[in-house]
Amino acid sequence: MACRVGVTSANATTKGIAPVLPWLPRGRDGAVTATVAARTGRTMRIGVAVDGKKRRFFSGFEAAAALRGHGCVMLDIDEPLEAQVRTAFGDHHHLDCVVVKVRSDAAAVSRISQYLDSHPDTVPVESFEAISRIANRGTMLHVFREFDGYRVGDEVLRVPKSILVSPHADDAEAHESWSCLRFPVVLKPLVASSHDLYMALDPRAVKTYASSVSAPFLAEAYYDHDGHVFKVYVVGDHISVVQRRSCTWSAASGGPNDSLRRINRGDPIGARGDDAVRGPAMPPSMAFLEHMIPILRKRTGLDLLGVDFIRATSTDGVDRGELLVIDVNYFPGYDGVKDVENRLLDLLEMRVSRQRA
């Protein structure tokens, strides 16, 4: 099946949060309006086990599910699931599928796993094993190494050079560890859901950062680019591209006591005003995405992905205009993607239909 691709500008906004609707939508006269799912008896009982700000996304999702005749329950991940499902759907029903996004919560993962073990017919949207590979930036790199030099037509993908750094300050400044990198470098926690990133101008800055953390981290080569980041959002076969302003860097702005800087998402680093964005945006081509994303889905085993690309303007190991992949996330925010709730429902219906077949 061919991928469906949409490109959206940074100014696009998601659909407003729809009002909470009853189990089945009703017409103006109050009568229940039949949906395709209701007419065919292919309704689903959907469990949503998410934490934090991700719950806001599912306010609109519940309404979209009700319009198709599906039931949806927001699960409290701090409590056993079985009783919550019985309260929502009755004593003799279990979930048809469950959507999961929890951040490093072993107890919550254990509760969800226990429910899935007790109900083998319940379809998890993604496996915990596949999620865990992407949730760690170290293991994520193993997936992407094979894409370095991947070419479709004139489009070429590069994977930034990086090294794993010990939190021990003496090791962090060891000269031999940095033979493959040039400064500045971006310092990233291994936990992919963390966006607490820093720019280091020299080894001294890396040592300062290392002394403040307790876990290994990645030092990734920084590549000058055109001031845009292209956020590619994947929901099954559907692909959307949202363009945003990126963090950029001007080495001339660094002072002698300013060699370690925190990167604020969406703010230019070391650039002044509109100088951060240079030239027209050139998002990844549709032909490239239609070839690359299905392979990535197969390699990761995931259908809910966010991939961030930049386009290089420097020539330090890459050619000007080549794409660089700088981050990958499971189940991203999908900000700026139109009708994402229904895209997700399409995916769930397909998964449950396969289970029932």
N, C-alpha and C positions, 0 to 999 in steps of 0.2 A: 504494500500500500504506500502510495506517495505521501510524503509529509506535507502538511498544510502550514504555510509560513505566512506570518503577518509582521509588518514592521511598524513600530509606533514611536513617536517622538517623545522626548522627555516631558512634554507638557500634557501628555495623555493621562487620564485618571481612570481609576477603576470605577465600576458601576457603584452607585450609592448603595448603602446597606438597605436591603429590602425589609419590609415589615415581617414580623413573625406570622406565618400562616398556619392554618390547621392542617391536620394530616392530609386531607384532600382539599384542593381549591374549590371555592364556591362562586357561583354566579351572582348577579345582582339580586336575584330573588332568594338567595340563600341556599339554593339547591346545590348539591355536590356536583362539580363539573368533572366528567370522566376524562382521564388522561390515557395516553397510549399504554403506560405501564399498568394502570388500573384495569383497563379493558382486557388486557392480555393476561392479567394475573401475575405479571413479572415484577411486582413491587419488591423493594429491597428494604431491609432493616439495616441501617448504617450506623456504626459507632464511630465517634470521633474522639480520639485520645491525644490531645495536644496540650501544650502548656504555653504560658506567657501570652505575648501579643498575637500569636497565631490564632487564638480563639476569636479575635475580631474578624478574621477572614471568614470563619464559618457561620457568622451571623447571616450573611447573604447566602451561604451555601444551604443552610437549613430551608430557607424560603424556596430556593431553586429546586431542592429535592422534593418539597411538598407539591410543587406544581407538576411534578412527574408522578405523584402518587407514592413516593417513597417516604419512609419514616427515618428520622435522624435523631440520635441522642448524643448530647455532649457528655462525655464520661469524665468523672472526677478521677484523675490518675492517682490520687492519694488514697483511694478507697477500693475495695474489691469490686471487680466489674460485674460479677454474676448477679448480685442483688440489684444493681442499677439497671441492667438489661431487663430483668423480670419486671421491675417497676414501670419501665417505659413501654414494654411490649407484651407483658403477660408471662405467666409461669411456664408456658410450654413453647416459648420462642427463644431463639438465639439470633445473634447477629449474622447477617449474610456477608458483611465485609466490615473492616475496621481501618480507619485512616489514623496513622500514628506519626507524631512528631514530638518527641520529648528530648530534652537536652541533658545528657549525662546523668540520668536518674535511674540507677540500677534497680531500685525498688519498684518503680513504675514499670520498667521493662519486664521485670519478673512477673508482676501481676498480669500484664497483657499477655505474656507468653503462657502463663498458666491457663488463661481463658482460651487461648488458641489451641492449646494441647487438649483441653476438655471438649472443644467443639471443632473437630477437624474440617467441617464443612465451611467454617467461617474463613473468608478470604482476606488475608492482610494485603493491603495495597502494595506494600514493599516488604521484603524480608529484612529482619534485623541485621543479618549478616551483611547484606548488600549496603544497608544504611551505614553500618559501622566502618566499612571501607572508605566511604566518601567523607564520613565525619572526621576522619583523621587526615590532615594534610600530608603526612608522610606516606601513608598507604595510597592516598589519592594520586600522588606523583607516579607511582608504579603503573597506574592505569594510563596516565597521559604520556609517559615516556615514548610509547610506541607511536604516538601521533606527531612527534617532533619531525618536521620536514614533510608532513602530510600535505599533498597537493591535489587541488581540484581546479583544472584550468590554470588561470593565472594566480589563483589564491593559494598561499602557502602558510601553514601553521607552524609556529615555533613554541617550544616549551621553555620557559625561563630556567636558567641554571640556578641551582640551589644546593645548600648543604645543611645537614642536621647539626645543630650546635648544642653542646652540653651547657647546662646552666652554671657550671663551675667557671668562675671568671678567668682562671688561668688558661683553661682550655679554649675559652671563647676568643682569646686574643692570639692563639697559636698561629704563627705565620703560615705553616704548611696547610692549614685547613682552608685558606683563602686563595689558593693558587688558581682556582677556576672562576673567581669572582673579582669584579672591580667595584669600587665604591662610587656612588652610594648604593646601599642595599636596603631592602625592605625586610623587617623582622616580623615574623608571623607566629602566633601560637599554633601548636599542632591541632588544637580543637578548631575545626573548620567553622563552627557557628560563632566563634569569637572574631569580632572585627576590631579588636584592640591592637592596631598595627603601628609600627614605628619606622621612621627613616633614620638610618645610621650613615653618617658621612665618612667615618673612619673606624679602625679597630677599637679605638678608645671608647667610642659610643656603644659598640657591641658589648664591650666589657661592662660598661655601666648598666646596660639593659640586662645582661646576664645575671648581674648581682642582685637584681630586683625580682627575679622569677625563680621558681623552684622546679620547673619541668623543661625538658629539651624544647627547642624551637627551631624554626626554619629561618635561614638567611637566604633571601632570594634576590637575584640580580634585578636592579631597576633599569628599565628601558625608557628612554625619552619617547614620548608619543604625542599625538595631535590634540590632546586635551579632552578626548572623548573616551568613555567606556561603553561597550555594547553588551548589554545584559540579555543573554539568550535564555528564554524561559521555555521549558519543555513540559508538556502534559500529554503523555502518550505520543500519538502521531502529530500533534499540533505543536508548532514552533512559533514563538513571537520574539521579536527583537525590540528592546526598548533602549533608546540612546540617552545617556546622561553625561553630565560634566564629570570629568575624572580628576583625580589628584595628580598634579604635575609638579615638576621640580626645577628650580633654578639654582645651580650650584653657587652662583655669585652672591646669593642672599644669605648664605650661612656665615655666622660669626665664629670666632675662636672658641667660644663657650657654648655654642649652639649646635653641636654635632649630632645630637640625638633629638629627634622631633617626633611628636605624636602626630599621626595622620588622622585628620578629621574627615569622615566620610563625606564626599561631595564637595569638600573645600580644596582649592588649589594649594599645593605645598610649595612655597618659595616663588610663586608666580604672582604677578600683579594684575588685578582686575581681569579684563577681557583678554589679556595677553596669554592667559592659561589655555585658551582655545585657539588653535592655529589652523586655519584652512577649513574647508568643508568636511563634514563627517562622511566617512566611507565605511558603512556597516559591512559585516561579512556578507558575501553574496549568497543568494538563495540556493544556487547550485551547490556551493560549498556546504551549507548547512544541511541540505537534503541528503548529501552523501555522508557527512561526518557524524551527525547526531544519531542516526540509527545504529551506527557502529558503536558509538559511545553508550547508548542504551543497552546494547547487547553485552558490552564489556563490563558495565557496572551492574547490570541486572535491575536498573531503576528506570522508571518512566516519569518521575517527578523531579526535574533537575533545573538548576540555574547555572549557567556557565558565563563567566565574564571574560570578554576579549578587549584588547587594545590593539591599535595599529601603530607600529614602530615608525619613528622619524629618525632615529639614530642608526648607525651602522656598526655598532659594537657587537659583532657576532651574528647579527641579523641584517637582512636587507631592508632598506626603507620601503614601507608599505606592507611588510609582512605582518600577519596576525600573531599575537601572543595571547595564550590563555593564562589568566592570572588568578582565577579562583573558580571553584565548583562547589555547589551546595545542593543538598537534598531538600526538596520541598521549600523553595525560596518564597519570598513574599508575593511575587507576581504583581507587584505594583505597576500599573500602566497597561496591564493585559486585559483586553475586553472579553467579557463573557467567560471568565476563567472558571466560574462555578459550574457552568454547564459542560465545559471541557472536562472537568474532573468527573462529573456525573457520567459522561460518555465512557470514560475509562473504567469507572466502577461497574457500570452495567455490562461492559464487555467482559470484565474479569469474572463477575458473578455468573454471567451466561455460560462462560466456559466451564465453570465449576458445576453448574447444574446439568450440563449436557451429558 
